[in-house]
Amino acid sequence: MDKKPRIVFMGTPAFAVASLSALLEAKMNVVGVVTAPDKPAGRGMQLQQSAVKQFAVANDLPILQPDKLKSPGFFEALSQWKPDIQVVVAFRMLPETIWSLPAMGTLNVHGSLLPQYRGAAPINWALINGEKETGVTTFQLQHAIDTGAILLQQRIPISPNMNAGELHDTMMVSGAQLLIKTLEGLFSNSLKSIPQQESNTIQHAPKIFTKDCEINWEAPVEKVHNLVRGLAPFPGAITKIDGKLVKLFNTHIKKEQPKETPGSFITDGKTYAQIACTDGYIILEDIQWEGKKRMPIIDFLRGYRKPS
């Protein structure tokens, strides 16, 4: 019998790989990995492995890839690993039969300071809402999503121009570090969980849909800037210029009362482009024109001809 607690890790994207890697570096006893099934992707629609599967294969870790988490076959295979605890990082919502299987339960690494920003897109919504601070939380899974008792938290400051990609990368490292600290505390019985406090001021972080990406130029300039950086580099804030759909990725603010109507596209055709809001201008740094690749605004302007 293993002396160290037996850990099953569940995750799919690159964000989760940092945590799995940290477990191995800390000499934790990872007895198996659960990740998404291979999916066809690319022009040839060839089967692609998740980032977590690629890492697990490279490190000779046993893998399960269930299509359905409620299937008896998955439960039986998972049970054979005899997990003492399960770790979930960027994975699907688990049924109770799965998250309650280990004696020590299942813990999750979430990209916010719970109870704030429960949901699928906490990084995006924290930036969209103009937060100055966010963080990472480890907590125990229970039936309602992102509501389990808190184990540890790590605060992360948000700079005025930080985008979702940059915050993702910062949070990926902080989350992995916090996971190790959490497990060490649980295994030594020195860490106690704290129930989440409910309130009417809790912000939520639902999945991002296309309508959430549409820019309202009647909004204050800071709100538009926050939307752009909250959706960069993916899925990208969207608007129309000259009737064509474009995505904006990097912007900055010019605080100056516009003479133009909100949404007006202003450029010298060579070095700069900006769009008017109600109380200032959004200066464009890069752009993706419909059907084209993302490019710096100067490169875009070389081929731009304003409609007559």
C-alpha contacts under 8 A as a table, 3 or more apart, distances in Angstrom:
res1	aa1	res2	aa2	distance
2	D	5	P	7.17
2	D	6	R	7.43
4	K	28	M	7.34
4	K	29	N	6.08
5	P	28	M	7.98
5	P	29	N	6.42
5	P	83	P	7.74
5	P	84	D	5.69
5	P	85	I	7.29
5	P	187	F	7.70
6	R	29	N	5.45
6	R	30	V	6.22
6	R	31	V	6.05
6	R	82	K	7.15
6	R	83	P	4.98
6	R	84	D	5.02
6	R	85	I	6.52
7	I	28	M	7.64
7	I	29	N	5.89
7	I	30	V	4.70
7	I	31	V	5.80
7	I	32	G	7.24
7	I	83	P	5.56
7	I	84	D	6.19
7	I	85	I	5.24
7	I	86	Q	5.55
7	I	87	V	7.13
8	V	30	V	5.87
8	V	31	V	5.83
8	V	32	G	5.03
8	V	33	V	5.78
8	V	34	V	7.46
8	V	81	W	7.86
8	V	83	P	5.97
8	V	85	I	6.63
8	V	86	Q	4.75
8	V	87	V	6.28
9	F	20	L	7.10
9	F	30	V	7.04
9	F	32	G	6.43
9	F	33	V	4.82
9	F	34	V	6.19
9	F	86	Q	5.86
9	F	87	V	4.86
9	F	88	V	6.13
9	F	89	V	7.96
10	M	33	V	5.79
10	M	34	V	4.63
10	M	35	T	5.87
10	M	86	Q	7.42
10	M	87	V	6.03
10	M	88	V	4.72
10	M	89	V	6.28
10	M	90	A	7.92
10	M	91	F	6.30
11	G	16	A	5.55
11	G	17	V	7.76
11	G	33	V	7.85
11	G	34	V	6.58
11	G	35	T	5.35
11	G	36	A	7.74
11	G	52	V	6.42
11	G	88	V	5.99
11	G	89	V	5.02
11	G	90	A	5.28
11	G	91	F	4.63
12	T	16	A	6.33
12	T	17	V	7.87
12	T	35	T	5.20
12	T	36	A	5.99
12	T	50	S	5.69
12	T	51	A	6.24
12	T	52	V	5.15
12	T	53	K	7.39
12	T	89	V	7.82
12	T	90	A	6.33
12	T	91	F	5.92
13	P	16	A	5.63
13	P	17	V	6.95
13	P	50	S	6.24
13	P	51	A	5.26
13	P	52	V	6.15
13	P	90	A	6.85
14	A	17	V	5.05
14	A	18	A	7.19
14	A	51	A	5.24
14	A	52	V	6.64
15	F	18	A	6.18
15	F	19	S	7.74
15	F	89	V	7.81
15	F	90	A	7.16
15	F	168	H	7.66
15	F	169	D	7.73
15	F	172	M	5.51
16	A	19	S	5.45
16	A	20	L	6.48
16	A	52	V	6.76
16	A	89	V	5.29
16	A	90	A	6.06
16	A	172	M	7.49
17	V	20	L	5.06
17	V	21	S	5.95
17	V	51	A	6.83
17	V	52	V	5.45
17	V	55	F	7.00
18	A	21	S	5.12
18	A	22	A	6.14
18	A	172	M	6.42
18	A	173	V	6.59
18	A	176	A	5.91
19	S	22	A	4.99
19	S	23	L	6.33
19	S	89	V	7.55
19	S	172	M	7.65
19	S	173	V	7.84
19	S	175	G	6.97
19	S	176	A	4.19
19	S	177	Q	7.63
19	S	179	L	7.05
20	L	23	L	5.15
20	L	24	L	6.60
20	L	52	V	7.99
20	L	176	A	7.78
21	S	24	L	5.26
21	S	25	E	6.20
22	A	25	E	5.00
22	A	26	A	6.05
22	A	176	A	6.04
22	A	177	Q	7.26
22	A	180	I	7.13
23	L	26	A	5.18
23	L	27	K	6.40
23	L	28	M	5.29
23	L	29	N	7.93
23	L	30	V	7.36
23	L	180	I	6.74
24	L	27	K	5.01
24	L	28	M	5.71
24	L	29	N	7.68
24	L	30	V	7.29
25	E	28	M	7.59
26	A	180	I	7.43
30	V	33	V	7.74
30	V	61	L	7.81
31	V	61	L	7.13
31	V	62	P	7.00
31	V	81	W	6.60
31	V	83	P	7.63
32	G	61	L	5.90
32	G	62	P	4.79
32	G	63	I	5.82
32	G	64	L	7.70
32	G	81	W	7.01
33	V	53	K	7.92
33	V	56	A	7.04
33	V	61	L	6.76
33	V	62	P	6.12
33	V	63	I	4.82
33	V	64	L	6.30
34	V	63	I	5.76
34	V	64	L	4.78
34	V	65	Q	5.85
34	V	66	P	7.76
35	T	50	S	7.30
35	T	52	V	6.71
35	T	53	K	6.50
35	T	63	I	7.43
35	T	64	L	6.50
35	T	65	Q	5.26
35	T	66	P	7.61
35	T	91	F	7.53
36	A	50	S	6.71
36	A	65	Q	5.34
36	A	66	P	6.85
36	A	67	D	7.50
37	P	49	Q	7.47
37	P	50	S	7.75
37	P	65	Q	4.90
37	P	66	P	6.51
37	P	67	D	6.49
38	D	47	L	5.68
38	D	48	Q	5.32
38	D	49	Q	4.83
38	D	50	S	6.66
39	K	46	Q	7.75
39	K	47	L	4.99
39	K	48	Q	5.32
39	K	49	Q	6.93
40	P	45	M	4.61
40	P	46	Q	4.82
40	P	47	L	4.11
40	P	48	Q	5.83
41	A	44	G	7.15
41	A	45	M	4.42
41	A	46	Q	5.70
41	A	47	L	6.36
41	A	48	Q	6.32
42	G	45	M	5.04
42	G	46	Q	6.82
49	Q	53	K	6.01
49	Q	54	Q	6.28
50	S	53	K	5.14
50	S	54	Q	6.33
51	A	54	Q	5.21
51	A	55	F	6.35
52	V	55	F	5.16
52	V	56	A	6.07
53	K	56	A	4.95
53	K	57	V	6.01
53	K	63	I	7.39
54	Q	57	V	5.27
54	Q	58	A	6.23
55	F	58	A	5.11
55	F	59	N	6.29
56	A	59	N	5.11
56	A	60	D	6.08
56	A	61	L	5.05
56	A	62	P	7.40
56	A	63	I	7.27
57	V	60	D	5.08
57	V	61	L	6.08
57	V	62	P	7.86
57	V	63	I	7.99
58	A	61	L	7.91
64	L	74	F	7.95
64	L	78	L	7.96
66	P	69	L	6.11
66	P	74	F	6.22
68	K	71	S	5.53
68	K	74	F	7.74
69	L	74	F	6.57
69	L	75	F	7.79
69	L	94	L	6.89
69	L	95	P	7.00
69	L	98	I	7.82
70	K	74	F	7.32
70	K	75	F	7.41
70	K	95	P	6.61
70	K	97	T	7.88
71	S	74	F	5.49
71	S	75	F	6.64
72	P	75	F	5.13
72	P	76	E	6.13
73	G	76	E	5.17
73	G	77	A	6.19
74	F	77	A	5.14
74	F	78	L	5.99
75	F	78	L	5.14
75	F	79	S	6.00
75	F	97	T	7.86
75	F	98	I	6.88
76	E	79	S	5.09
76	E	80	Q	6.43
77	A	80	Q	5.30
77	A	81	W	7.15
78	L	81	W	5.53
78	L	82	K	7.31
78	L	83	P	7.95
79	S	82	K	5.26
79	S	83	P	7.21
79	S	101	L	7.69
82	K	102	P	7.55
83	P	86	Q	6.70
83	P	101	L	7.84
83	P	102	P	5.47
83	P	103	A	7.96
84	D	102	P	4.85
84	D	103	A	5.55
84	D	104	M	5.75
84	D	105	G	7.54
85	I	102	P	5.15
85	I	103	A	6.72
85	I	104	M	5.05
85	I	105	G	5.44
85	I	106	T	5.69
85	I	107	L	7.73
86	Q	99	W	7.48
86	Q	102	P	6.89
86	Q	105	G	6.58
86	Q	106	T	4.49
86	Q	107	L	6.30
87	V	106	T	5.78
87	V	107	L	5.11
87	V	108	N	5.88
87	V	109	V	7.89
88	V	91	F	6.30
88	V	106	T	7.22
88	V	107	L	6.18
88	V	108	N	4.68
88	V	109	V	6.54
89	V	108	N	5.94
89	V	109	V	5.37
89	V	110	H	7.34
90	A	109	V	7.78
90	A	110	H	7.94
93	M	145	I	7.73
94	L	98	I	6.25
94	L	99	W	6.16
95	P	98	I	5.55
95	P	99	W	6.52
95	P	143	H	7.97
96	E	99	W	5.24
96	E	100	S	5.68
96	E	142	Q	7.61
96	E	143	H	6.60
97	T	100	S	5.64
97	T	101	L	6.19
98	I	101	L	5.31
99	W	102	P	7.36
99	W	105	G	6.37
99	W	106	T	5.40
99	W	141	L	6.84
99	W	142	Q	7.67
100	S	103	A	7.63
100	S	105	G	5.46
100	S	106	T	6.87
101	L	105	G	6.68
102	P	105	G	4.91
102	P	106	T	7.07
105	G	140	Q	7.15
105	G	141	L	7.52
106	T	140	Q	5.88
106	T	141	L	5.68
107	L	138	T	6.63
107	L	139	F	5.43
107	L	140	Q	4.42
107	L	141	L	5.67
108	N	138	T	5.55
108	N	139	F	5.48
108	N	140	Q	6.31
108	N	141	L	6.52
109	V	136	V	6.99
109	V	137	T	5.82
109	V	138	T	4.66
109	V	139	F	6.84
109	V	175	G	6.48
109	V	179	L	6.99
110	H	114	L	7.97
110	H	136	V	5.74
110	H	137	T	5.22
110	H	138	T	6.33
110	H	139	F	7.90
110	H	146	D	7.95
110	H	175	G	7.85
111	G	122	P	5.97
111	G	123	I	6.39
111	G	135	G	6.23
111	G	136	V	4.73
111	G	137	T	6.57
111	G	171	M	6.82
111	G	175	G	7.69
112	S	116	Q	6.57
112	S	117	Y	6.03
112	S	118	R	7.61
112	S	122	P	6.04
112	S	123	I	7.22
112	S	134	T	5.59
112	S	135	G	4.75
112	S	136	V	4.90
112	S	137	T	6.18
113	L	116	Q	5.67
113	L	117	Y	7.35
113	L	134	T	5.93
113	L	135	G	5.10
113	L	136	V	5.75
113	L	137	T	5.73
113	L	153	Q	6.70
113	L	154	Q	7.79
113	L	155	R	7.34
114	L	117	Y	6.55
114	L	118	R	6.73
114	L	137	T	6.40
114	L	146	D	7.70
114	L	150	I	7.72
114	L	196	Q	7.44
115	P	118	R	6.37
115	P	146	D	7.63
115	P	147	T	7.04
115	P	196	Q	6.20
115	P	197	Q	7.09
115	P	198	E	7.36
115	P	202	I	6.61
116	Q	202	I	5.24
116	Q	203	Q	5.29
116	Q	204	H	6.59
117	Y	121	A	7.97
117	Y	122	P	5.21
117	Y	125	W	7.45
117	Y	126	A	7.33
117	Y	202	I	7.17
117	Y	203	Q	5.15
117	Y	204	H	4.32
117	Y	205	A	4.84
118	R	122	P	6.72
118	R	145	I	7.49
118	R	146	D	5.58
118	R	147	T	7.81
118	R	203	Q	7.42
118	R	204	H	5.14
118	R	205	A	5.49
118	R	206	P	7.74
119	G	122	P	6.36
119	G	145	I	7.36
119	G	146	D	6.95
119	G	204	H	6.26
119	G	205	A	4.55
119	G	206	P	5.08
119	G	207	K	7.20
120	A	205	A	5.99
120	A	206	P	5.38
120	A	207	K	5.17
121	A	124	N	5.55
121	A	125	W	6.36
121	A	205	A	5.08
121	A	206	P	5.84
121	A	207	K	5.55
121	A	208	I	6.83
122	P	125	W	5.34
122	P	126	A	6.05
122	P	204	H	7.69
122	P	205	A	4.96
122	P	206	P	7.81
123	I	126	A	5.51
123	I	127	L	6.66
123	I	164	A	6.24
123	I	167	L	7.02
123	I	168	H	6.84
123	I	230	G	7.57
124	N	127	L	5.48
124	N	128	I	6.12
124	N	164	A	5.88
124	N	205	A	7.87
124	N	230	G	4.73
124	N	231	L	6.16
125	W	128	I	4.84
125	W	129	N	5.91
125	W	204	H	7.92
125	W	205	A	5.75
125	W	230	G	6.73
126	A	129	N	5.34
126	A	130	G	6.42
126	A	131	E	5.44
126	A	134	T	7.01
126	A	230	G	7.61
127	L	130	G	5.03
127	L	131	E	5.87
127	L	163	N	7.31
127	L	164	A	7.11
127	L	226	N	5.96
127	L	227	L	7.25
127	L	229	R	6.93
127	L	230	G	4.74
128	I	131	E	7.82
128	I	223	K	7.39
128	I	226	N	4.80
128	I	227	L	4.65
128	I	228	V	7.76
128	I	229	R	7.36
128	I	230	G	4.88
128	I	231	L	7.82
129	N	223	K	7.67
129	N	226	N	6.91
129	N	227	L	7.85
130	G	223	K	7.47
130	G	226	N	5.97
131	E	134	T	7.13
131	E	158	I	7.07
132	K	157	P	6.16
132	K	158	I	4.93
132	K	159	S	6.86
132	K	160	P	7.73
133	E	155	R	7.03
133	E	156	I	5.75
133	E	157	P	4.40
133	E	158	I	5.10
134	T	155	R	5.91
134	T	156	I	5.22
134	T	157	P	6.32
134	T	158	I	7.00
135	G	153	Q	6.97
135	G	154	Q	5.38
135	G	155	R	4.18
135	G	156	I	4.66
135	G	157	P	7.76
135	G	171	M	7.20
136	V	153	Q	5.58
136	V	154	Q	5.24
136	V	155	R	6.60
136	V	156	I	7.70
136	V	171	M	6.80
136	V	174	S	7.08
136	V	175	G	5.86
136	V	178	L	7.75
137	T	150	I	7.03
137	T	151	L	7.39
137	T	152	L	5.83
137	T	153	Q	4.44
137	T	154	Q	6.64
137	T	175	G	7.67
137	T	178	L	7.92
138	T	150	I	6.18
138	T	151	L	5.40
138	T	152	L	5.36
138	T	153	Q	6.46
138	T	178	L	7.31
138	T	179	L	6.79
138	T	182	T	7.18
139	F	148	G	5.86
139	F	149	A	5.48
139	F	150	I	4.29
139	F	151	L	5.04
139	F	152	L	7.19
139	F	193	S	7.78
140	Q	148	G	4.99
140	Q	149	A	5.43
140	Q	150	I	6.61
140	Q	151	L	7.25
141	L	145	I	7.73
141	L	146	D	7.14
141	L	147	T	7.43
141	L	148	G	5.11
141	L	149	A	7.68
142	Q	145	I	7.16
142	Q	146	D	7.87
142	Q	147	T	6.90
142	Q	148	G	5.28
144	A	147	T	5.83
144	A	148	G	7.66
145	I	148	G	7.78
147	T	196	Q	6.60
148	G	195	P	6.86
148	G	196	Q	6.84
149	A	193	S	5.60
149	A	194	I	5.17
149	A	195	P	4.22
149	A	196	Q	5.69
150	I	153	Q	7.80
150	I	193	S	5.37
150	I	194	I	5.06
150	I	195	P	6.08
150	I	196	Q	6.45
151	L	182	T	6.84
151	L	191	L	7.16
151	L	192	K	6.62
151	L	193	S	4.70
151	L	194	I	6.52
152	L	178	L	7.25
152	L	182	T	6.49
153	Q	178	L	7.42
154	Q	174	S	7.31
154	Q	178	L	7.07
156	I	171	M	7.74
158	I	162	M	6.47
158	I	167	L	7.72
159	S	162	M	5.34
161	N	229	R	7.11
161	N	252	H	7.66
162	M	166	E	6.19
162	M	167	L	6.70
162	M	229	R	6.83
163	N	166	E	5.41
163	N	167	L	6.25
163	N	229	R	4.36
163	N	230	G	5.67
163	N	231	L	7.47
163	N	232	A	5.88
163	N	233	P	7.69
164	A	167	L	5.10
164	A	168	H	5.89
164	A	229	R	6.22
164	A	230	G	5.13
164	A	231	L	6.22
164	A	232	A	5.57
164	A	233	P	6.91
165	G	168	H	5.02
165	G	169	D	6.36
165	G	232	A	6.33
165	G	233	P	5.98
165	G	234	F	7.90
166	E	169	D	5.27
166	E	170	T	6.34
167	L	170	T	5.09
167	L	171	M	5.93
168	H	171	M	5.12
168	H	172	M	5.96
169	D	172	M	5.06
169	D	173	V	6.67
170	T	173	V	5.59
170	T	174	S	6.37
171	M	174	S	4.96
171	M	175	G	5.70
172	M	175	G	5.25
172	M	176	A	6.36
173	V	176	A	5.30
173	V	177	Q	6.41
174	S	177	Q	5.19
174	S	178	L	6.10
175	G	178	L	5.06
175	G	179	L	6.06
176	A	179	L	5.12
176	A	180	I	6.58
177	Q	180	I	5.44
177	Q	181	K	6.45
178	L	181	K	5.07
178	L	182	T	6.02
179	L	182	T	5.03
179	L	183	L	6.22
180	I	183	L	5.23
180	I	184	E	6.14
181	K	184	E	5.22
181	K	185	G	6.23
182	T	185	G	5.14
182	T	186	L	6.23
182	T	191	L	7.53
183	L	186	L	5.01
183	L	187	F	5.99
184	E	187	F	5.23
184	E	188	S	6.15
185	G	188	S	5.28
185	G	189	N	6.00
185	G	190	S	5.07
185	G	191	L	4.79
186	L	189	N	5.02
186	L	190	S	6.35
186	L	191	L	5.44
186	L	192	K	7.82
187	F	190	S	7.82
188	S	191	L	7.71
189	N	192	K	7.77
198	E	202	I	7.55
199	S	202	I	6.02
208	I	212	D	6.15
208	I	213	C	7.71
209	F	212	D	5.37
209	F	213	C	6.96
210	T	213	C	5.25
210	T	214	E	6.93
211	K	214	E	5.53
213	C	227	L	7.55
213	C	231	L	7.30
213	C	235	P	7.74
213	C	236	G	6.78
213	C	237	A	4.71
213	C	238	I	5.71
214	E	237	A	6.07
214	E	238	I	4.99
214	E	239	T	5.99
215	I	224	V	6.65
215	I	227	L	7.57
215	I	237	A	6.57
215	I	238	I	6.07
215	I	239	T	5.75
216	N	219	A	5.71
216	N	224	V	7.28
217	W	220	P	7.71
217	W	221	V	7.98
217	W	224	V	7.24
217	W	262	P	5.29
217	W	263	G	5.12
217	W	276	A	7.16
217	W	277	C	5.10
217	W	278	T	7.17
218	E	262	P	5.75
218	E	263	G	7.60
218	E	277	C	5.90
218	E	278	T	5.61
219	A	223	K	6.41
219	A	224	V	6.59
219	A	277	C	6.55
219	A	278	T	6.39
220	P	223	K	5.40
220	P	224	V	6.59
220	P	277	C	6.31
220	P	278	T	5.76
220	P	279	D	5.91
220	P	280	G	7.58
221	V	224	V	5.18
221	V	225	H	6.21
221	V	253	I	6.85
221	V	255	K	7.94
221	V	277	C	5.58
221	V	278	T	6.92
221	V	279	D	6.11
221	V	280	G	5.61
221	V	281	Y	6.48
221	V	282	I	6.62
222	E	225	H	5.01
222	E	226	N	6.08
222	E	253	I	7.15
223	K	226	N	5.10
223	K	227	L	6.28
224	V	227	L	5.11
224	V	228	V	6.35
224	V	282	I	7.76
225	H	228	V	5.19
225	H	229	R	6.36
225	H	251	T	6.51
225	H	252	H	6.73
225	H	253	I	7.02
225	H	282	I	6.98
226	N	229	R	5.30
226	N	230	G	5.82
227	L	230	G	5.02
227	L	231	L	6.29
227	L	237	A	6.76
228	V	231	L	5.45
228	V	232	A	6.29
228	V	236	G	6.85
228	V	237	A	5.20
228	V	248	L	6.41
228	V	249	F	5.92
228	V	250	N	6.93
228	V	251	T	7.23
229	R	232	A	5.09
229	R	233	P	7.91
229	R	249	F	6.59
229	R	250	N	6.60
229	R	251	T	7.67
231	L	234	F	5.47
231	L	235	P	5.67
231	L	236	G	4.80
231	L	237	A	5.86
231	L	249	F	7.52
232	A	235	P	6.57
232	A	236	G	5.20
232	A	237	A	7.41
232	A	249	F	5.19
232	A	250	N	7.40
233	P	236	G	5.93
233	P	249	F	6.17
236	G	247	K	5.63
236	G	248	L	6.18
236	G	249	F	6.07
237	A	247	K	5.40
237	A	248	L	5.43
237	A	249	F	6.89
238	I	245	L	6.88
238	I	246	V	5.65
238	I	247	K	4.50
238	I	248	L	6.35
239	T	245	L	5.82
239	T	246	V	5.56
239	T	247	K	6.53
239	T	248	L	7.92
240	K	243	G	5.41
240	K	244	K	5.08
240	K	245	L	4.49
240	K	246	V	5.72
241	I	244	K	5.34
241	I	245	L	6.60
241	I	246	V	6.83
241	I	265	F	6.90
242	D	306	K	7.72
242	D	307	P	7.12
244	K	289	W	7.53
244	K	290	E	6.51
245	L	289	W	6.63
245	L	290	E	5.33
246	V	287	I	6.91
246	V	288	Q	5.49
246	V	289	W	4.63
246	V	290	E	5.49
247	K	287	I	5.81
247	K	288	Q	5.02
247	K	289	W	6.70
247	K	290	E	7.92
248	L	251	T	7.53
248	L	284	L	7.39
248	L	286	D	6.53
248	L	287	I	4.94
248	L	288	Q	6.61
249	F	285	E	7.66
249	F	286	D	6.11
249	F	287	I	6.37
250	N	284	L	6.58
250	N	285	E	5.30
250	N	286	D	5.77
250	N	287	I	7.88
251	T	282	I	6.31
251	T	283	I	5.42
251	T	284	L	4.87
251	T	285	E	5.39
251	T	286	D	7.53
252	H	282	I	5.92
252	H	283	I	5.24
252	H	284	L	7.01
252	H	285	E	7.73
253	I	280	G	7.19
253	I	281	Y	5.99
253	I	282	I	5.09
253	I	283	I	6.02
254	K	280	G	5.68
254	K	281	Y	5.04
254	K	282	I	6.40
254	K	283	I	6.89
255	K	279	D	6.84
255	K	280	G	4.61
255	K	281	Y	6.55
256	E	279	D	6.59
256	E	280	G	4.73
256	E	281	Y	6.90
257	Q	278	T	7.45
257	Q	279	D	5.16
257	Q	280	G	5.24
258	P	261	T	7.44
258	P	276	A	6.19
258	P	277	C	7.25
258	P	278	T	7.08
258	P	279	D	6.60
258	P	280	G	5.81
258	P	281	Y	7.04
260	E	264	S	6.25
260	E	276	A	6.49
261	T	264	S	5.84
261	T	276	A	6.66
261	T	277	C	7.56
261	T	278	T	7.75
262	P	275	I	7.52
262	P	276	A	4.87
262	P	277	C	4.57
262	P	278	T	5.78
263	G	275	I	5.74
263	G	276	A	5.29
263	G	277	C	6.28
264	S	275	I	5.43
264	S	276	A	5.40
265	F	273	A	7.15
265	F	274	Q	5.98
265	F	275	I	4.68
265	F	276	A	6.92
266	I	273	A	5.64
266	I	274	Q	5.27
266	I	275	I	6.03
266	I	276	A	7.82
267	T	270	K	7.57
267	T	271	T	7.83
267	T	272	Y	5.67
267	T	273	A	4.27
267	T	274	Q	6.39
268	D	271	T	6.57
268	D	272	Y	6.25
268	D	273	A	7.04
269	G	272	Y	7.08
269	G	273	A	7.62
269	G	301	L	5.62
269	G	302	R	7.46
269	G	304	Y	7.10
269	G	305	R	7.83
270	K	298	I	6.53
270	K	301	L	5.71
270	K	302	R	6.60
271	T	297	I	7.81
271	T	298	I	5.63
271	T	301	L	7.41
272	Y	283	I	7.66
272	Y	284	L	7.46
272	Y	297	I	7.09
272	Y	298	I	6.92
273	A	283	I	6.21
273	A	284	L	5.77
273	A	297	I	7.25
274	Q	281	Y	6.12
274	Q	282	I	5.39
274	Q	283	I	4.42
274	Q	284	L	5.65
275	I	281	Y	5.52
275	I	282	I	5.24
275	I	283	I	6.75
275	I	284	L	7.83
276	A	279	D	7.97
276	A	280	G	6.19
276	A	281	Y	4.60
276	A	282	I	6.47
277	C	280	G	5.35
277	C	281	Y	5.63
277	C	282	I	7.20
284	L	287	I	7.22
284	L	297	I	6.52
285	E	296	P	5.96
285	E	297	I	5.35
286	D	294	R	6.96
286	D	295	M	5.49
286	D	296	P	4.12
286	D	297	I	4.69
287	I	294	R	5.58
287	I	295	M	5.65
287	I	296	P	6.40
287	I	297	I	6.14
287	I	300	F	7.47
288	Q	292	K	6.16
288	Q	293	K	5.73
288	Q	294	R	4.21
288	Q	295	M	6.32
289	W	292	K	5.26
289	W	293	K	7.11
289	W	294	R	7.28
295	M	299	D	6.35
295	M	300	F	6.36
296	P	299	D	5.43
296	P	300	F	6.38
297	I	300	F	4.89
297	I	301	L	6.12
298	I	301	L	5.17
298	I	302	R	6.55
299	D	302	R	5.37
299	D	303	G	7.39
300	F	303	G	5.86
300	F	304	Y	6.30
301	L	304	Y	4.72
301	L	305	R	7.96
